[in-house]
């Protein structure tokens, strides 16, 4: 009949992928290092590249990765809860952008409100694109 001494089969839960968090962490560290590297141009000089576009793109990628990482681990949450969580992630990225601007003068760079505005714009677009990407797959 049935042997009660036999061990029950082990049911493994599907492993959640850690790669979104690994990518996010690596990118965030690289971004922090890049934005706090000592000023590469002469004192009083300006960058020889489209600085605001670089800010927009860098923070767009950061927000995309952050919202994607949060969305990738979403299980059993309703859409509204996930939307609030994504907005909280976006707010954290925007706050980090301000912190980043405030700490840049420590390494010889300049604080610039327009840089932060470009960070906000990029982060908003990146979060929206990540949300659309995640919705496509569900």
Residue, then its C-alpha position, 0 to 999 in steps of 0.5 A: x500500500x502506501x509507505x508512511x516512512x517515505x519522505x515526501x517529494x521536494x517541491x521546489x519553488x521557481x527561482x526568481x532571477x537575480x540578474x535584474x538586481x545584479x545589472x541594477x547594482x552594477x550600473x548604479x555603482x558605475x553611474x556613481x563612480x562616473x558622476x563623482x570622478x574628478x572634473x575632467x575639463x579645465x577649471x571654469x570649462x564646460x563639457x565638450x559633449x551634450x551634458x543634459x542628454x548624458x544626464x537624461x540617458x544615464x538616469x533613464x537607464x537607471x530608472x528602467x533597470x530599477x523598475x524592471x528589477x522590482x517588476x521582475x520579482x512581482x508575484x501575486x500583486x494587483x496592478x495598483x500595488x505594483x504601480x505604487x511600488x514603481x512610483x516609489x522606485x521612481x521617487x527614489x531614483x529622482x531623490x538619488x539624482x538630487x543627492x548625486x548633484x549635491x555631492x558632486x562639488x566634493x570632487x570638483x564638479x558643479x551642482x546644476x539644477x538643470x542637470x537634475x531636471x534632465x535626471x528627472x526627465x530621463x528617469x520618468x521616461x525610463x520608468x515608463x518604458x520599463x512599465x510598458x516593457x513589463x506589461x507587454x510580457x504579462 
